């Protein structure tokens, strides 16, 4: 399980960086993981990248994706 959580955190970071946000990848991970898995992903994301996942998603998302 830890490897899957680390993988998801890395995929989210890659999807949120750069000029084009990969909304499909972000939505797939966020919408298909359990609450427990999301809490783990958020913690790994914070520990690995020094940023809060929620803030990164909010800053990169727009329109329907932001809601």
C-alpha positions in Angstrom: 0.0 0.0 0.0 2.7 2.6 0.8 4.1 2.3 -2.7 0.7 2.9 -4.2 0.2 6.0 -2.0 3.7 7.3 -3.0 2.9 6.7 -6.7 -0.4 8.5 -6.4 1.3 11.5 -4.7 3.9 11.6 -7.5 1.3 11.3 -10.3 -0.7 14.2 -8.7 2.4 16.4 -8.5 3.3 15.8 -12.1 -0.3 16.3 -13.2 -0.4 19.7 -11.4 2.9 21.1 -12.5 3.7 22.8 -15.8 1.7 24.9 -18.2 -1.0 22.3 -18.7 -2.8 20.6 -15.8 -3.8 17.0 -16.4 -7.3 17.3 -14.9 -8.1 13.7 -15.9 -5.3 12.2 -13.9 -6.1 14.4 -10.9 -9.8 13.5 -11.0 -9.2 9.8 -11.5 -7.0 9.6 -8.4 -9.1 11.9 -6.2 -12.4 10.3 -7.2 -11.4 6.7 -7.0 -9.5 6.5 -3.7 -11.1 6.0 -0.3 -11.1 8.6 2.4 -8.4 6.8 4.2 -6.3 6.5 1.0 -6.7 10.2 0.3 -5.6 11.2 3.8 -2.4 9.0 3.3 -1.8 10.6 -0.1 -2.2 14.1 1.3 0.3 13.3 4.1 2.8 11.8 1.6 2.4 14.8 -0.7 3.0 17.2 2.1 6.1 15.3 3.4 7.5 14.8 -0.1 6.8 18.1 -1.8 6.4 20.5 1.1 3.0 21.6 -0.2 -0.6 20.9 0.6 -2.3 18.9 -2.1 -5.6 20.9 -1.6 -3.8 24.2 -2.2 -2.0 22.9 -5.3 -5.3 21.5 -6.7 -7.1 24.8 -6.0 -4.4 26.9 -7.5 -4.3 24.9 -10.7 -7.9 24.0 -11.2 -10.6 26.2 -12.8 -14.2 26.0 -13.7 -16.0 22.7 -12.9 -12.7 21.0 -11.8 -12.2 23.6 -9.1 -15.6 22.9 -7.6 
